[in-house]
Amino acid sequence: ETGVTQTPRHLVMGMTNKKSLKCEQHLGHNAMYWYKQSAKKPLELMFVYNFKEQTENNSVPSRFSPECPNSSHLFLHLHTLQPEDSALYLCASSQARLAGVYEQYFGPGTRLTVT
Amino acid sequence: AQTVTQSQPEMSVQEAETVTLSCTYDTSESDYYLFWYKQPPSRQMILVIRQEAYKQQNATENRFSVNFQKAAKSFSLKISDSQLGDAAMYFCAYYAGGTSYGKLTFGQGTILTVHP
């Protein structure tokens, strides 16, 4: 596997279900991100992890719970979601440096549908 | 707070022609980075080009180039000799640097259609 991978690629869940999205980066990066991409809206940053520590929670509802067990893996645990949470969820990673460009590398995304 | 605006929801271009996608941003920072990302239909988002604000020279990557106007806070992307594979959603993104921990602010995106 290369780059940033995400599983599953598609997920349909009911409002009472609990599911998890998984992201894995094979780039040796030390920062990982969750984004939400909805139709007609800009990408919304949800969470940022640097060296496994959460450094950003962009006012995300508690029904989304991130977990970063190590610098290569990132999870997004989902429970009691709402239909408006249906979106493409993107994971990204980057190499944090004291100086320089922090370009992010994205995974293919998980298309989530909440019914 | 920083904001990024892409005023063109959709653009189209004929194959082999040139197209320019617009992006403006608002910031009080003097040191920052700007990016253009490409998201083809049902495919991964990939970085197209980046520009450091402290550099006056416009970035170029093969057929892709930018027109960076720092005073005007404008960062447009020019695609020369457009190809069918250039069809995608294009996002402009801003990064403040420093302790922003890689936090990117994205524009709304521009859908580019390439006609054969």
gemmi code that builds the backbone of each chain (N, CA, C; Angstrom):
import gemmi

chains = {
    "A": [
        ("GLU", (0.837, -1.180, 0.000), (0.000, 0.000, 0.000), (0.884, 1.245, 0.000)),
        ("THR", (0.461, 2.248, -0.719), (1.222, 3.489, -0.758), (0.312, 4.654, -0.447)),
        ("GLY", (0.922, 5.777, -0.036), (0.148, 6.981, 0.185), (-0.767, 6.876, 1.385)),
        ("VAL", (-1.957, 7.389, 1.223), (-2.950, 7.417, 2.291), (-4.129, 6.547, 1.860)),
        ("THR", (-4.467, 5.583, 2.688), (-5.580, 4.695, 2.375), (-6.707, 4.880, 3.387)),
        ("GLN", (-7.915, 4.656, 2.919), (-9.078, 4.784, 3.785), (-10.006, 3.595, 3.567)),
        ("THR", (-10.567, 3.096, 4.651), (-11.568, 2.042, 4.572), (-12.688, 2.323, 5.567)),
        ("PRO", (-13.919, 1.955, 5.227), (-14.328, 1.491, 3.904), (-14.436, 2.652, 2.921)),
        ("ARG", (-14.590, 2.363, 1.676), (-14.758, 3.420, 0.683), (-16.191, 3.927, 0.657)),
        ("HIS", (-17.129, 3.046, 0.981), (-18.537, 3.433, 1.031), (-19.149, 2.835, 2.298)),
        ("LEU", (-20.028, 3.607, 2.920), (-20.672, 3.140, 4.147), (-22.081, 3.702, 4.217)),
        ("VAL", (-23.028, 2.804, 4.450), (-24.410, 3.210, 4.673), (-24.760, 2.773, 6.090)),
        ("MET", (-25.229, 3.694, 6.882), (-25.568, 3.347, 8.257), (-26.841, 4.041, 8.703)),
        ("GLY", (-27.532, 3.386, 9.603), (-28.723, 3.961, 10.183), (-28.350, 4.925, 11.295)),
        ("MET", (-29.306, 5.704, 11.723), (-29.039, 6.748, 12.699), (-28.678, 6.185, 14.067)),
        ("THR", (-29.021, 4.926, 14.328), (-28.712, 4.352, 15.636), (-27.467, 3.466, 15.623)),
        ("ASN", (-26.864, 3.315, 14.460), (-25.682, 2.451, 14.349), (-24.436, 3.093, 14.928)),
        ("LYS", (-23.453, 2.230, 15.168), (-22.096, 2.692, 15.505), (-21.137, 2.079, 14.495)),
        ("LYS", (-20.338, 2.919, 13.886), (-19.366, 2.453, 12.899), (-18.079, 3.249, 13.064)),
        ("SER", (-17.028, 2.773, 12.411), (-15.752, 3.480, 12.456), (-15.150, 3.585, 11.066)),
        ("LEU", (-14.546, 4.723, 10.800), (-13.771, 4.922, 9.581), (-12.296, 4.800, 9.940)),
        ("LYS", (-11.553, 4.192, 9.016), (-10.137, 3.987, 9.265), (-9.295, 4.679, 8.207)),
        ("CYS", (-8.201, 5.250, 8.639), (-7.245, 5.886, 7.741), (-5.856, 5.416, 8.103)),
        ("GLU", (-5.053, 5.127, 7.098), (-3.672, 4.722, 7.324), (-2.773, 5.445, 6.332)),
        ("GLN", (-1.685, 6.010, 6.837), (-0.750, 6.670, 5.941), (0.576, 5.924, 5.943)),
        ("HIS", (1.127, 5.774, 4.744), (2.352, 5.001, 4.538), (3.492, 5.922, 4.099)),
        ("LEU", (3.425, 7.183, 4.537), (4.374, 8.192, 4.076), (5.359, 8.626, 5.144)),
        ("GLY", (5.245, 8.047, 6.336), (6.138, 8.438, 7.423), (5.841, 9.805, 7.995)),
        ("HIS", (4.620, 10.293, 7.785), (4.235, 11.611, 8.286), (3.912, 11.572, 9.779)),
        ("ASN", (3.861, 12.758, 10.378), (3.568, 12.812, 11.813), (2.320, 13.630, 12.134)),
        ("ALA", (1.589, 14.037, 11.114), (0.354, 14.777, 11.341), (-0.748, 14.172, 10.474)),
        ("MET", (-1.951, 14.063, 11.051), (-3.079, 13.496, 10.306), (-4.331, 14.327, 10.561)),
        ("TYR", (-5.239, 14.281, 9.590), (-6.397, 15.170, 9.597), (-7.655, 14.423, 9.144)),
        ("TRP", (-8.782, 14.865, 9.678), (-10.085, 14.456, 9.149), (-10.785, 15.693, 8.597)),
        ("TYR", (-11.325, 15.536, 7.366), (-12.112, 16.578, 6.739), (-13.487, 16.006, 6.371)),
        ("LYS", (-14.468, 16.904, 6.329), (-15.789, 16.556, 5.814), (-16.008, 17.346, 4.533)),
        ("GLN", (-16.419, 16.643, 3.486), (-16.713, 17.304, 2.212), (-18.171, 17.060, 1.848)),
        ("SER", (-18.970, 18.132, 1.930), (-20.380, 18.060, 1.565), (-20.572, 18.762, 0.237)),
        ("ALA", (-21.630, 18.407, -0.436), (-21.940, 19.046, -1.717), (-22.167, 20.544, -1.498)),
        ("LYS", (-21.660, 21.330, -2.402), (-21.875, 22.776, -2.417), (-21.235, 23.511, -1.246)),
        ("LYS", (-20.354, 22.860, -0.512), (-19.698, 23.508, 0.624), (-18.197, 23.277, 0.561)),
        ("PRO", (-17.422, 24.207, 1.109), (-15.963, 23.986, 1.148), (-15.622, 22.823, 2.067)),
        ("LEU", (-14.442, 22.273, 1.875), (-13.974, 21.238, 2.792), (-13.929, 21.800, 4.210)),
        ("GLU", (-14.426, 21.014, 5.140), (-14.433, 21.436, 6.529), (-13.440, 20.595, 7.315)),
        ("LEU", (-12.471, 21.271, 7.928), (-11.529, 20.562, 8.788), (-12.252, 20.153, 10.058)),
        ("MET", (-12.098, 18.889, 10.428), (-12.756, 18.397, 11.637), (-11.752, 18.269, 12.781)),
        ("PHE", (-10.712, 17.490, 12.545), (-9.735, 17.204, 13.592), (-8.331, 17.209, 13.012)),
        ("VAL", (-7.373, 17.605, 13.883), (-5.960, 17.549, 13.534), (-5.217, 16.821, 14.639)),
        ("TYR", (-4.355, 15.914, 14.249), (-3.478, 15.233, 15.191), (-2.036, 15.457, 14.779)),
        ("ASN", (-1.230, 15.892, 15.748), (0.206, 16.023, 15.543), (0.908, 15.132, 16.551)),
        ("PHE", (1.765, 14.259, 16.056), (2.469, 13.320, 16.930), (1.480, 12.623, 17.876)),
        ("LYS", (0.366, 12.182, 17.334), (-0.689, 11.435, 18.030), (-1.510, 12.288, 19.001)),
        ("GLU", (-1.198, 13.548, 19.137), (-1.960, 14.404, 20.042), (-2.936, 15.273, 19.250)),
        ("GLN", (-4.160, 15.345, 19.738), (-5.142, 16.164, 19.037), (-4.841, 17.630, 19.277)),
        ("THR", (-4.641, 18.372, 18.219), (-4.322, 19.790, 18.330), (-5.425, 20.680, 17.786)),
        ("GLU", (-6.442, 20.086, 17.206), (-7.538, 20.890, 16.666), (-8.822, 20.068, 16.705)),
        ("ASN", (-9.850, 20.676, 17.244), (-11.196, 20.124, 17.166), (-12.065, 21.285, 16.717)),
        ("ASN", (-12.467, 21.226, 15.478), (-13.117, 22.383, 14.881), (-14.610, 22.392, 15.178)),
        ("SER", (-14.941, 22.404, 16.487), (-16.344, 22.467, 16.919), (-17.174, 21.336, 16.313)),
        ("VAL", (-16.613, 20.150, 16.342), (-17.296, 18.991, 15.769), (-18.215, 18.375, 16.820)),
        ("PRO", (-19.443, 18.004, 16.442), (-20.355, 17.377, 17.411), (-19.760, 16.108, 18.009)),
        ("SER", (-20.158, 15.814, 19.231), (-19.571, 14.691, 19.958), (-19.943, 13.338, 19.364)),
        ("ARG", (-20.894, 13.297, 18.450), (-21.223, 12.033, 17.800), (-20.097, 11.572, 16.861)),
        ("PHE", (-19.131, 12.445, 16.632), (-17.906, 12.094, 15.919), (-16.776, 12.034, 16.942)),
        ("SER", (-16.121, 10.902, 17.027), (-15.062, 10.732, 18.017), (-13.803, 10.220, 17.337)),
        ("PRO", (-12.741, 11.023, 17.287), (-11.513, 10.578, 16.621), (-10.625, 9.786, 17.578)),
        ("GLU", (-9.765, 8.980, 16.964), (-8.769, 8.233, 17.736), (-7.516, 8.105, 16.898)),
        ("CYS", (-6.377, 8.367, 17.506), (-5.101, 8.281, 16.792), (-4.133, 7.449, 17.642)),
        ("PRO", (-4.135, 6.124, 17.464), (-3.299, 5.267, 18.313), (-1.807, 5.402, 18.033)),
        ("ASN", (-1.453, 5.774, 16.815), (-0.050, 6.007, 16.462), (-0.029, 6.953, 15.269)),
        ("SER", (1.141, 7.350, 14.874), (1.234, 8.394, 13.850), (0.845, 7.904, 12.463)),
        ("SER", (0.613, 6.604, 12.306), (0.255, 6.073, 10.997), (-1.231, 5.795, 10.843)),
        ("HIS", (-1.955, 5.733, 11.947), (-3.356, 5.339, 11.911), (-4.250, 6.398, 12.538)),
        ("LEU", (-5.397, 6.574, 11.926), (-6.383, 7.528, 12.423), (-7.764, 6.927, 12.215)),
        ("PHE", (-8.582, 7.001, 13.252), (-9.941, 6.483, 13.174), (-10.930, 7.611, 13.430)),
        ("LEU", (-12.118, 7.420, 12.893), (-13.229, 8.308, 13.200), (-14.401, 7.428, 13.586)),
        ("HIS", (-14.736, 7.442, 14.882), (-15.827, 6.634, 15.394), (-17.125, 7.424, 15.290)),
        ("LEU", (-18.148, 6.749, 14.771), (-19.417, 7.405, 14.483), (-20.534, 6.760, 15.298)),
        ("HIS", (-21.397, 7.578, 15.897), (-22.553, 7.017, 16.595), (-23.689, 8.015, 16.608)),
        ("THR", (-24.893, 7.500, 16.492), (-26.137, 8.288, 16.464), (-26.017, 9.480, 15.531)),
        ("LEU", (-25.632, 9.180, 14.284), (-25.469, 10.257, 13.309), (-26.815, 10.746, 12.796)),
        ("GLN", (-26.785, 11.890, 12.155), (-27.955, 12.509, 11.553), (-27.839, 12.444, 10.025)),
        ("PRO", (-28.958, 12.515, 9.324), (-28.888, 12.491, 7.850), (-27.972, 13.574, 7.279)),
        ("GLU", (-27.897, 14.723, 7.934), (-27.037, 15.808, 7.420), (-25.552, 15.506, 7.568)),
        ("ASP", (-25.237, 14.409, 8.243), (-23.833, 13.985, 8.345), (-23.391, 13.201, 7.115)),
        ("SER", (-24.312, 12.905, 6.231), (-23.957, 12.221, 4.987), (-23.016, 13.112, 4.188)),
        ("ALA", (-21.866, 12.561, 3.820), (-20.842, 13.355, 3.141), (-19.682, 12.447, 2.762)),
        ("LEU", (-18.706, 13.043, 2.125), (-17.439, 12.354, 1.866), (-16.474, 12.758, 2.977)),
        ("TYR", (-15.933, 11.764, 3.667), (-14.989, 12.039, 4.749), (-13.581, 11.724, 4.256)),
        ("LEU", (-12.755, 12.759, 4.284), (-11.404, 12.648, 3.771), (-10.393, 12.660, 4.898)),
        ("CYS", (-9.418, 11.805, 4.761), (-8.285, 11.780, 5.671), (-7.075, 12.337, 4.920)),
        ("ALA", (-6.210, 13.014, 5.640), (-4.993, 13.539, 5.027), (-3.845, 13.418, 6.017)),
        ("SER", (-2.632, 13.473, 5.503), (-1.465, 13.478, 6.373), (-0.441, 14.459, 5.842)),
        ("SER", (0.455, 14.873, 6.723), (1.536, 15.767, 6.315), (2.700, 15.585, 7.279)),
        ("GLN", (3.827, 16.134, 6.867), (5.006, 16.077, 7.711), (5.175, 17.438, 8.369)),
        ("ALA", (4.974, 17.510, 9.677), (5.137, 18.769, 10.389), (6.619, 19.070, 10.528)),
        ("ARG", (6.985, 20.284, 10.154), (8.374, 20.717, 10.259), (8.408, 22.095, 10.902)),
        ("LEU", (9.556, 22.465, 11.411), (9.684, 23.791, 12.018), (9.529, 24.879, 10.973)),
        ("ALA", (9.947, 24.568, 9.778), (9.797, 25.545, 8.696), (9.552, 24.779, 7.415)),
        ("GLY", (9.021, 25.422, 6.455), (8.805, 24.772, 5.173), (7.336, 24.594, 4.867)),
        ("VAL", (7.080, 23.981, 3.753), (5.725, 23.849, 3.244), (5.066, 22.596, 3.806)),
        ("TYR", (3.858, 22.769, 4.265), (3.132, 21.686, 4.914), (2.071, 21.125, 3.975)),
        ("GLU", (2.472, 20.694, 2.805), (1.448, 20.159, 1.913), (0.868, 18.875, 2.491)),
        ("GLN", (-0.399, 18.705, 2.266), (-1.107, 17.543, 2.772), (-1.391, 16.558, 1.644)),
        ("TYR", (-1.352, 15.305, 1.999), (-1.644, 14.226, 1.064), (-2.943, 13.570, 1.510)),
        ("PHE", (-3.843, 13.427, 0.561), (-5.190, 12.974, 0.885), (-5.425, 11.521, 0.517)),
        ("GLY", (-6.318, 10.889, 1.284), (-6.811, 9.579, 0.931), (-7.981, 9.689, -0.025)),
        ("PRO", (-8.511, 8.564, -0.490), (-9.608, 8.581, -1.461), (-10.961, 8.930, -0.849)),
        ("GLY", (-11.048, 8.878, 0.472), (-12.298, 9.244, 1.120), (-13.221, 8.068, 1.387)),
        ("THR", (-14.118, 8.264, 2.348), (-15.209, 7.327, 2.617), (-16.511, 8.062, 2.351)),
        ("ARG", (-17.296, 7.522, 1.436), (-18.612, 8.109, 1.124), (-19.610, 7.567, 2.138)),
        ("LEU", (-20.067, 8.419, 3.055), (-20.973, 8.014, 4.123), (-22.395, 8.464, 3.823)),
        ("THR", (-23.322, 7.538, 3.943), (-24.745, 7.849, 3.798), (-25.454, 7.428, 5.073)),
        ("VAL", (-26.124, 8.372, 5.692), (-26.871, 8.099, 6.923), (-28.356, 8.049, 6.577)),
        ("THR", (-28.973, 6.920, 6.878), (-30.390, 6.758, 6.511), (-31.298, 6.814, 7.745)),
    ],
    "B": [
        ("ALA", (-10.188, 35.754, 11.029), (-10.049, 34.400, 10.491), (-9.782, 34.476, 8.998)),
        ("GLN", (-8.979, 33.508, 8.544), (-8.689, 33.488, 7.124), (-9.866, 32.929, 6.337)),
        ("THR", (-10.093, 33.493, 5.176), (-11.117, 32.978, 4.278), (-10.534, 32.867, 2.877)),
        ("VAL", (-11.034, 31.913, 2.138), (-10.617, 31.697, 0.759), (-11.860, 31.679, -0.111)),
        ("THR", (-11.848, 32.441, -1.185), (-13.014, 32.567, -2.050), (-12.673, 32.202, -3.487)),
        ("GLN", (-13.418, 31.265, -4.019), (-13.336, 30.937, -5.439), (-14.670, 31.351, -6.045)),
        ("SER", (-14.642, 32.382, -6.844), (-15.882, 32.989, -7.323), (-16.471, 32.292, -8.543)),
        ("GLN", (-15.777, 31.323, -9.081), (-16.248, 30.623, -10.282), (-16.658, 29.194, -9.911)),
        ("PRO", (-17.942, 28.935, -9.724), (-18.354, 27.569, -9.380), (-18.023, 26.567, -10.494)),
        ("GLU", (-18.113, 27.036, -11.747), (-17.846, 26.154, -12.876), (-17.114, 26.930, -13.966)),
        ("MET", (-16.220, 26.217, -14.633), (-15.514, 26.769, -15.790), (-15.414, 25.676, -16.834)),
        ("SER", (-15.291, 26.097, -18.089), (-15.085, 25.116, -19.152), (-14.022, 25.628, -20.114)),
        ("VAL", (-13.373, 24.688, -20.770), (-12.292, 25.042, -21.697), (-12.245, 23.996, -22.798)),
        ("GLN", (-11.820, 24.413, -23.970), (-11.609, 23.465, -25.061), (-10.238, 22.812, -24.888)),
        ("GLU", (-10.166, 21.576, -25.271), (-8.889, 20.877, -25.242), (-7.836, 21.684, -25.996)),
        ("ALA", (-6.646, 21.755, -25.404), (-5.480, 22.470, -25.955), (-5.518, 23.977, -25.710)),
        ("GLU", (-6.631, 24.478, -25.187), (-6.713, 25.904, -24.887), (-6.230, 26.173, -23.457)),
        ("THR", (-6.239, 27.452, -23.103), (-5.778, 27.881, -21.777), (-6.954, 28.372, -20.954)),
        ("VAL", (-6.936, 28.056, -19.672), (-8.003, 28.500, -18.772), (-7.372, 29.003, -17.479)),
        ("THR", (-8.021, 29.988, -16.879), (-7.539, 30.551, -15.616), (-8.627, 30.458, -14.558)),
        ("LEU", (-8.277, 29.873, -13.435), (-9.196, 29.753, -12.305), (-8.808, 30.785, -11.243)),
        ("SER", (-9.801, 31.453, -10.706), (-9.562, 32.561, -9.781), (-9.662, 32.130, -8.322)),
        ("CYS", (-8.893, 32.804, -7.490), (-8.934, 32.574, -6.046), (-8.505, 33.853, -5.347)),
        ("THR", (-9.265, 34.268, -4.358), (-8.849, 35.376, -3.507), (-8.911, 34.907, -2.067)),
        ("TYR", (-8.161, 35.553, -1.224), (-8.109, 35.134, 0.172), (-7.992, 36.363, 1.054)),
        ("ASP", (-8.297, 36.170, 2.292), (-8.227, 37.264, 3.243), (-7.383, 36.811, 4.419)),
        ("THR", (-6.363, 37.574, 4.746), (-5.506, 37.235, 5.872), (-4.801, 38.481, 6.367)),
        ("SER", (-4.418, 38.455, 7.628), (-3.599, 39.524, 8.197), (-2.155, 39.071, 8.375)),
        ("GLU", (-1.888, 37.815, 7.995), (-0.541, 37.278, 8.104), (0.330, 37.788, 6.966)),
        ("SER", (1.628, 37.798, 7.201), (2.562, 38.178, 6.140), (3.284, 36.966, 5.569)),
        ("ASP", (3.333, 35.909, 6.346), (4.014, 34.684, 5.916), (2.994, 33.556, 5.861)),
        ("TYR", (2.793, 33.015, 4.690), (1.804, 31.954, 4.532), (2.082, 31.205, 3.226)),
        ("TYR", (1.295, 30.176, 3.004), (1.457, 29.354, 1.809), (0.099, 29.193, 1.134)),
        ("LEU", (0.135, 29.061, -0.155), (-1.083, 28.869, -0.944), (-0.922, 27.638, -1.818)),
        ("PHE", (-2.020, 26.932, -2.009), (-1.990, 25.692, -2.773), (-3.174, 25.633, -3.731)),
        ("TRP", (-2.991, 24.906, -4.807), (-4.095, 24.457, -5.642), (-4.106, 22.928, -5.599)),
        ("TYR", (-5.290, 22.404, -5.269), (-5.496, 20.964, -5.264), (-6.489, 20.606, -6.369)),
        ("LYS", (-6.331, 19.419, -6.903), (-7.213, 18.904, -7.950), (-7.894, 17.647, -7.434)),
        ("GLN", (-9.211, 17.573, -7.627), (-9.967, 16.387, -7.216), (-10.751, 15.866, -8.419)),
        ("PRO", (-10.206, 14.888, -9.140), (-10.942, 14.312, -10.272), (-12.169, 13.570, -9.765)),
        ("PRO", (-13.162, 13.349, -10.624), (-14.373, 12.633, -10.193), (-14.027, 11.269, -9.606)),
        ("SER", (-14.492, 11.017, -8.397), (-14.312, 9.729, -7.734), (-12.846, 9.334, -7.563)),
        ("ARG", (-11.984, 10.317, -7.514), (-10.567, 10.026, -7.331), (-9.987, 10.911, -6.241)),
        ("GLN", (-8.768, 10.574, -5.867), (-8.144, 11.271, -4.751), (-7.774, 12.698, -5.064)),
        ("MET", (-7.813, 13.533, -4.063), (-7.358, 14.912, -4.171), (-5.835, 14.919, -4.213)),
        ("ILE", (-5.289, 15.619, -5.165), (-3.844, 15.685, -5.307), (-3.391, 17.137, -5.394)),
        ("LEU", (-2.189, 17.380, -4.903), (-1.616, 18.719, -4.943), (-1.141, 19.033, -6.360)),
        ("VAL", (-1.539, 20.196, -6.847), (-1.145, 20.620, -8.191), (0.061, 21.539, -8.139)),
        ("ILE", (-0.017, 22.537, -7.253), (1.039, 23.538, -7.218), (0.977, 24.280, -5.896)),
        ("ARG", (2.090, 24.813, -5.444), (2.113, 25.576, -4.200), (2.948, 26.835, -4.386)),
        ("GLN", (2.645, 27.823, -3.551), (3.332, 29.117, -3.611), (3.622, 29.590, -2.200)),
        ("GLU", (4.877, 29.951, -1.945), (5.226, 30.558, -0.668), (5.033, 32.060, -0.794)),
        ("ALA", (4.398, 32.672, 0.186), (4.074, 34.094, 0.089), (5.311, 34.977, 0.035)),
        ("TYR", (6.421, 34.519, 0.612), (7.623, 35.353, 0.630), (8.353, 35.342, -0.714)),
        ("LYS", (7.938, 34.465, -1.603), (8.560, 34.400, -2.915), (7.793, 35.269, -3.903)),
        ("GLN", (8.497, 36.144, -4.573), (7.849, 36.998, -5.559), (7.620, 36.266, -6.877)),
        ("GLN", (8.477, 35.295, -7.154), (8.354, 34.576, -8.416), (7.161, 33.635, -8.376)),
        ("ASN", (6.373, 33.651, -9.440), (5.215, 32.773, -9.537), (5.644, 31.327, -9.748)),
        ("ALA", (4.977, 30.421, -9.042), (5.298, 28.997, -9.167), (4.802, 28.443, -10.504)),
        ("THR", (5.542, 27.473, -10.994), (5.192, 26.811, -12.253), (5.467, 25.322, -12.117)),
        ("GLU", (4.527, 24.521, -12.596), (4.687, 23.063, -12.644), (4.157, 22.587, -13.997)),
        ("ASN", (5.074, 22.436, -14.921), (4.713, 21.972, -16.269), (3.654, 22.898, -16.881)),
        ("ARG", (2.453, 22.389, -17.143), (1.413, 23.205, -17.777), (0.647, 24.082, -16.796)),
        ("PHE", (0.962, 23.951, -15.522), (0.250, 24.695, -14.492), (1.132, 25.837, -13.979)),
        ("SER", (0.555, 27.013, -13.883), (1.281, 28.147, -13.329), (0.305, 29.007, -12.542)),
        ("VAL", (0.864, 29.809, -11.663), (0.005, 30.674, -10.864), (0.364, 32.129, -11.120)),
        ("ASN", (-0.611, 32.982, -10.855), (-0.394, 34.430, -10.847), (-0.681, 34.875, -9.421)),
        ("PHE", (0.374, 35.092, -8.667), (0.272, 35.436, -7.255), (0.425, 36.935, -7.103)),
        ("GLN", (-0.622, 37.571, -6.646), (-0.629, 39.021, -6.416), (-0.842, 39.234, -4.919)),
        ("LYS", (0.269, 39.379, -4.179), (0.177, 39.415, -2.725), (-0.609, 40.619, -2.223)),
        ("ALA", (-0.366, 41.767, -2.799), (-1.055, 42.974, -2.325), (-2.555, 42.867, -2.559)),
        ("ALA", (-2.916, 42.284, -3.661), (-4.332, 42.117, -3.995), (-4.929, 40.869, -3.354)),
        ("LYS", (-4.083, 40.042, -2.729), (-4.518, 38.778, -2.123), (-5.259, 37.923, -3.146)),
        ("SER", (-4.579, 37.747, -4.257), (-5.139, 36.985, -5.359), (-4.168, 35.878, -5.755)),
        ("PHE", (-4.707, 34.724, -6.102), (-3.864, 33.556, -6.405), (-4.579, 32.733, -7.461)),
        ("SER", (-4.379, 33.058, -8.722), (-5.087, 32.360, -9.795), (-4.229, 31.248, -10.384)),
        ("LEU", (-4.889, 30.259, -10.912), (-4.233, 29.098, -11.521), (-4.469, 29.122, -13.020)),
        ("LYS", (-3.400, 29.058, -13.783), (-3.511, 28.994, -15.229), (-3.118, 27.601, -15.702)),
        ("ILE", (-3.996, 27.016, -16.482), (-3.729, 25.709, -17.077), (-3.563, 25.910, -18.570)),
        ("SER", (-2.391, 25.626, -19.067), (-2.103, 25.775, -20.491), (-2.248, 24.431, -21.197)),
        ("ASP", (-2.580, 24.495, -22.493), (-2.689, 23.273, -23.291), (-3.562, 22.246, -22.561)),
        ("SER", (-4.774, 22.649, -22.219), (-5.660, 21.816, -21.411), (-5.860, 20.430, -22.020)),
        ("GLN", (-5.907, 19.445, -21.137), (-6.112, 18.066, -21.556), (-7.373, 17.506, -20.896)),
        ("LEU", (-7.919, 16.461, -21.509), (-9.143, 15.873, -20.964), (-8.956, 15.435, -19.516)),
        ("GLY", (-7.751, 15.009, -19.188), (-7.460, 14.577, -17.825), (-7.407, 15.706, -16.810)),
        ("ASP", (-7.484, 16.934, -17.285), (-7.500, 18.071, -16.360), (-8.896, 18.309, -15.786)),
        ("ALA", (-9.896, 17.650, -16.335), (-11.262, 17.825, -15.846), (-11.346, 17.348, -14.401)),
        ("ALA", (-11.780, 18.239, -13.520), (-11.793, 17.941, -12.083), (-12.389, 19.115, -11.336)),
        ("MET", (-12.529, 18.928, -10.044), (-12.825, 20.047, -9.144), (-11.478, 20.570, -8.653)),
        ("TYR", (-11.288, 21.873, -8.718), (-10.048, 22.495, -8.271), (-10.312, 23.330, -7.028)),
        ("PHE", (-9.487, 23.109, -6.019), (-9.609, 23.835, -4.763), (-8.373, 24.683, -4.521)),
        ("CYS", (-8.617, 25.899, -4.141), (-7.570, 26.781, -3.673), (-7.511, 26.638, -2.151)),
        ("ALA", (-6.322, 26.635, -1.584), (-6.204, 26.452, -0.137), (-5.107, 27.355, 0.415)),
        ("TYR", (-5.301, 27.748, 1.654), (-4.400, 28.669, 2.350), (-3.882, 28.011, 3.614)),
        ("TYR", (-2.601, 28.231, 3.891), (-2.005, 27.717, 5.127), (-1.180, 28.824, 5.761)),
        ("ALA", (-1.465, 29.091, 7.051), (-0.819, 30.226, 7.713), (0.591, 29.944, 8.172)),
        ("GLY", (0.963, 28.677, 8.321), (2.294, 28.360, 8.798), (2.393, 28.531, 10.304)),
        ("GLY", (3.619, 28.542, 10.807), (3.853, 28.709, 12.236), (3.202, 27.610, 13.038)),
        ("THR", (2.390, 27.974, 14.020), (1.764, 26.977, 14.884), (0.383, 26.569, 14.400)),
        ("SER", (0.102, 26.778, 13.134), (-1.209, 26.392, 12.620), (-1.339, 24.895, 12.440)),
        ("TYR", (-0.232, 24.151, 12.676), (-0.263, 22.696, 12.626), (-0.888, 22.172, 11.344)),
        ("GLY", (-0.536, 22.777, 10.229), (-1.005, 22.266, 8.953), (-2.459, 22.547, 8.651)),
        ("LYS", (-3.087, 23.417, 9.369), (-4.506, 23.683, 9.141), (-4.689, 24.445, 7.838)),
        ("LEU", (-5.337, 23.786, 6.884), (-5.630, 24.382, 5.591), (-7.037, 24.958, 5.580)),
        ("THR", (-7.174, 26.119, 4.973), (-8.491, 26.689, 4.720), (-8.741, 26.597, 3.222)),
        ("PHE", (-9.838, 25.946, 2.840), (-10.140, 25.710, 1.438), (-11.198, 26.662, 0.915)),
        ("GLY", (-11.121, 26.942, -0.378), (-12.197, 27.628, -1.065), (-13.314, 26.643, -1.397)),
        ("GLN", (-14.351, 27.156, -2.041), (-15.534, 26.339, -2.325), (-15.324, 25.376, -3.489)),
        ("GLY", (-14.292, 25.622, -4.274), (-14.001, 24.762, -5.406), (-14.559, 25.292, -6.713)),
        ("THR", (-13.880, 24.948, -7.804), (-14.320, 25.267, -9.163), (-14.311, 23.986, -9.980)),
        ("ILE", (-15.449, 23.667, -10.568), (-15.534, 22.479, -11.423), (-15.058, 22.866, -12.820)),
        ("LEU", (-14.021, 22.197, -13.282), (-13.492, 22.462, -14.623), (-13.909, 21.336, -15.565)),
        ("THR", (-14.549, 21.736, -16.658), (-14.919, 20.800, -17.721), (-14.025, 21.061, -18.920)),
        ("VAL", (-13.495, 19.996, -19.507), (-12.643, 20.122, -20.691), (-13.373, 19.469, -21.864)),
        ("HIS", (-13.620, 20.254, -22.890), (-14.344, 19.764, -24.068), (-13.360, 19.316, -25.146)),
        ("PRO", (-13.595, 18.133, -25.717), (-12.688, 17.645, -26.784), (-12.878, 18.444, -28.076)),
    ],
}
model = gemmi.Model(1)
for chain_id, residues in chains.items():
    chain = gemmi.Chain(chain_id)
    for i, (resn, *xyz) in enumerate(residues, 1):
        res = gemmi.Residue()
        res.name, res.seqid = resn, gemmi.SeqId(i, " ")
        for name, pos in zip(("N", "CA", "C"), xyz):
            atom = gemmi.Atom()
            atom.name, atom.element = name, gemmi.Element(name[0])
            atom.pos, atom.b_iso = gemmi.Position(*pos), 0.0
            res.add_atom(atom)
        chain.add_residue(res)
    model.add_chain(chain)
structure = gemmi.Structure()
structure.add_model(model)
structure.setup_entities()
